[in-house]
Amino acid sequence: MSTTLTIRNLDEAVKQKLRLRAAMHQRSMEAEAREILAHAVADENQAADKAKDSPQEQMRRAIDSVRGIWKGRKTTDELMELTRADGIDDAYTRRQ
């Protein structure tokens, strides 16, 4: 499947930024443009799918993503316990 796409009247500043971005990713301008278009379409499809979800489903997904970030980490109480040393004078609690 081969498709030719010609973009006319592309602003010179946009062309230069595309050239720099392509060089940064070590690919041709054409390959970079394909990548940008593919991501834009995929992001649009994901946004459309999310818009179909109920507010409850959107909230559940947001909470699940946050849980994923913190999975396996210690709780605040556990971290506080690690930072406290039993034999050190604590000026705040007056422990010794």
ChimeraX commands (.cxc) that place a marker at each C-alpha (Angstrom):
marker #1 position 0.00,0.00,0.00 radius 0.5
marker #1 position 1.77,3.07,-1.24 radius 0.5
marker #1 position 0.24,6.49,-0.89 radius 0.5
marker #1 position 1.76,9.77,-1.96 radius 0.5
marker #1 position 0.94,12.86,0.03 radius 0.5
marker #1 position 2.10,16.28,-1.09 radius 0.5
marker #1 position 1.98,19.17,1.34 radius 0.5
marker #1 position 2.01,22.53,-0.38 radius 0.5
marker #1 position 2.64,25.97,1.13 radius 0.5
marker #1 position 4.27,24.60,4.25 radius 0.5
marker #1 position 5.62,27.44,6.35 radius 0.5
marker #1 position 9.42,27.59,6.24 radius 0.5
marker #1 position 9.64,27.66,10.05 radius 0.5
marker #1 position 7.54,24.48,10.28 radius 0.5
marker #1 position 9.70,22.82,7.62 radius 0.5
marker #1 position 12.86,23.73,9.54 radius 0.5
marker #1 position 11.44,22.39,12.82 radius 0.5
marker #1 position 10.43,19.17,11.08 radius 0.5
marker #1 position 13.93,18.86,9.64 radius 0.5
marker #1 position 15.49,19.34,13.10 radius 0.5
marker #1 position 13.08,16.91,14.74 radius 0.5
marker #1 position 13.79,14.29,12.08 radius 0.5
marker #1 position 17.53,14.70,12.58 radius 0.5
marker #1 position 17.11,14.40,16.34 radius 0.5
marker #1 position 15.27,11.08,15.85 radius 0.5
marker #1 position 17.75,9.98,13.17 radius 0.5
marker #1 position 15.21,9.57,10.40 radius 0.5
marker #1 position 14.16,11.32,7.22 radius 0.5
marker #1 position 11.71,14.22,7.17 radius 0.5
marker #1 position 9.25,11.93,5.42 radius 0.5
marker #1 position 9.56,9.26,8.12 radius 0.5
marker #1 position 9.21,11.91,10.82 radius 0.5
marker #1 position 6.06,13.30,9.18 radius 0.5
marker #1 position 4.61,9.76,9.00 radius 0.5
marker #1 position 5.33,9.25,12.70 radius 0.5
marker #1 position 3.72,12.57,13.66 radius 0.5
marker #1 position 0.61,11.83,11.60 radius 0.5
marker #1 position 0.30,8.30,12.99 radius 0.5
marker #1 position 0.51,9.56,16.58 radius 0.5
marker #1 position -1.96,12.38,15.91 radius 0.5
marker #1 position -4.54,9.97,14.51 radius 0.5
marker #1 position -3.99,7.45,17.32 radius 0.5
marker #1 position -4.32,10.19,19.97 radius 0.5
marker #1 position -7.50,11.41,18.31 radius 0.5
marker #1 position -8.98,7.89,18.38 radius 0.5
marker #1 position -8.05,7.48,22.05 radius 0.5
marker #1 position -9.62,10.84,22.88 radius 0.5
marker #1 position -12.81,9.83,21.07 radius 0.5
marker #1 position -12.92,6.53,22.97 radius 0.5
marker #1 position -12.44,8.32,26.29 radius 0.5
marker #1 position -15.18,10.81,25.45 radius 0.5
marker #1 position -17.60,7.88,25.10 radius 0.5
marker #1 position -16.88,6.71,28.64 radius 0.5
marker #1 position -19.10,7.74,31.53 radius 0.5
marker #1 position -17.66,10.17,34.10 radius 0.5
marker #1 position -17.50,7.26,36.56 radius 0.5
marker #1 position -15.43,5.20,34.11 radius 0.5
marker #1 position -13.10,8.14,33.49 radius 0.5
marker #1 position -12.63,8.58,37.25 radius 0.5
marker #1 position -11.97,4.85,37.73 radius 0.5
marker #1 position -9.33,4.91,35.00 radius 0.5
marker #1 position -7.67,7.98,36.55 radius 0.5
marker #1 position -7.57,6.36,39.99 radius 0.5
marker #1 position -6.17,3.13,38.53 radius 0.5
marker #1 position -3.39,5.05,36.80 radius 0.5
marker #1 position -2.41,6.74,40.07 radius 0.5
marker #1 position -2.49,3.42,41.90 radius 0.5
marker #1 position -0.14,2.03,39.27 radius 0.5
marker #1 position 2.36,4.79,39.94 radius 0.5
marker #1 position 2.41,4.09,43.71 radius 0.5
marker #1 position 2.19,0.29,43.51 radius 0.5
marker #1 position 4.92,-1.35,45.55 radius 0.5
marker #1 position 5.99,1.85,47.32 radius 0.5
marker #1 position 6.01,2.29,51.06 radius 0.5
marker #1 position 3.27,4.10,52.94 radius 0.5
marker #1 position 3.91,7.44,54.63 radius 0.5
marker #1 position 4.00,5.75,58.04 radius 0.5
marker #1 position 6.58,3.24,56.83 radius 0.5
marker #1 position 8.75,6.02,55.39 radius 0.5
marker #1 position 8.54,8.02,58.62 radius 0.5
marker #1 position 9.59,4.95,60.59 radius 0.5
marker #1 position 12.63,4.52,58.35 radius 0.5
marker #1 position 13.70,8.14,58.79 radius 0.5
marker #1 position 13.43,8.08,62.58 radius 0.5
marker #1 position 16.33,6.70,64.59 radius 0.5
marker #1 position 15.45,5.30,68.02 radius 0.5
marker #1 position 18.63,6.41,69.75 radius 0.5
marker #1 position 18.68,10.02,68.51 radius 0.5
marker #1 position 17.25,12.96,70.46 radius 0.5
marker #1 position 14.32,14.28,68.47 radius 0.5
marker #1 position 13.81,17.98,69.29 radius 0.5
marker #1 position 10.21,17.87,68.13 radius 0.5
marker #1 position 8.99,14.87,70.10 radius 0.5
marker #1 position 11.63,15.04,72.85 radius 0.5
marker #1 position 12.42,11.36,72.36 radius 0.5
marker #1 position 15.76,9.98,73.54 radius 0.5
marker link #1:1,2 radius 0.2
marker link #1:2,3 radius 0.2
marker link #1:3,4 radius 0.2
marker link #1:4,5 radius 0.2
marker link #1:5,6 radius 0.2
marker link #1:6,7 radius 0.2
marker link #1:7,8 radius 0.2
marker link #1:8,9 radius 0.2
marker link #1:9,10 radius 0.2
marker link #1:10,11 radius 0.2
marker link #1:11,12 radius 0.2
marker link #1:12,13 radius 0.2
marker link #1:13,14 radius 0.2
marker link #1:14,15 radius 0.2
marker link #1:15,16 radius 0.2
marker link #1:16,17 radius 0.2
marker link #1:17,18 radius 0.2
marker link #1:18,19 radius 0.2
marker link #1:19,20 radius 0.2
marker link #1:20,21 radius 0.2
marker link #1:21,22 radius 0.2
marker link #1:22,23 radius 0.2
marker link #1:23,24 radius 0.2
marker link #1:24,25 radius 0.2
marker link #1:25,26 radius 0.2
marker link #1:26,27 radius 0.2
marker link #1:27,28 radius 0.2
marker link #1:28,29 radius 0.2
marker link #1:29,30 radius 0.2
marker link #1:30,31 radius 0.2
marker link #1:31,32 radius 0.2
marker link #1:32,33 radius 0.2
marker link #1:33,34 radius 0.2
marker link #1:34,35 radius 0.2
marker link #1:35,36 radius 0.2
marker link #1:36,37 radius 0.2
marker link #1:37,38 radius 0.2
marker link #1:38,39 radius 0.2
marker link #1:39,40 radius 0.2
marker link #1:40,41 radius 0.2
marker link #1:41,42 radius 0.2
marker link #1:42,43 radius 0.2
marker link #1:43,44 radius 0.2
marker link #1:44,45 radius 0.2
marker link #1:45,46 radius 0.2
marker link #1:46,47 radius 0.2
marker link #1:47,48 radius 0.2
marker link #1:48,49 radius 0.2
marker link #1:49,50 radius 0.2
marker link #1:50,51 radius 0.2
marker link #1:51,52 radius 0.2
marker link #1:52,53 radius 0.2
marker link #1:53,54 radius 0.2
marker link #1:54,55 radius 0.2
marker link #1:55,56 radius 0.2
marker link #1:56,57 radius 0.2
marker link #1:57,58 radius 0.2
marker link #1:58,59 radius 0.2
marker link #1:59,60 radius 0.2
marker link #1:60,61 radius 0.2
marker link #1:61,62 radius 0.2
marker link #1:62,63 radius 0.2
marker link #1:63,64 radius 0.2
marker link #1:64,65 radius 0.2
marker link #1:65,66 radius 0.2
marker link #1:66,67 radius 0.2
marker link #1:67,68 radius 0.2
marker link #1:68,69 radius 0.2
marker link #1:69,70 radius 0.2
marker link #1:70,71 radius 0.2
marker link #1:71,72 radius 0.2
marker link #1:72,73 radius 0.2
marker link #1:73,74 radius 0.2
marker link #1:74,75 radius 0.2
marker link #1:75,76 radius 0.2
marker link #1:76,77 radius 0.2
marker link #1:77,78 radius 0.2
marker link #1:78,79 radius 0.2
marker link #1:79,80 radius 0.2
marker link #1:80,81 radius 0.2
marker link #1:81,82 radius 0.2
marker link #1:82,83 radius 0.2
marker link #1:83,84 radius 0.2
marker link #1:84,85 radius 0.2
marker link #1:85,86 radius 0.2
marker link #1:86,87 radius 0.2
marker link #1:87,88 radius 0.2
marker link #1:88,89 radius 0.2
marker link #1:89,90 radius 0.2
marker link #1:90,91 radius 0.2
marker link #1:91,92 radius 0.2
marker link #1:92,93 radius 0.2
marker link #1:93,94 radius 0.2
marker link #1:94,95 radius 0.2
marker link #1:95,96 radius 0.2
view
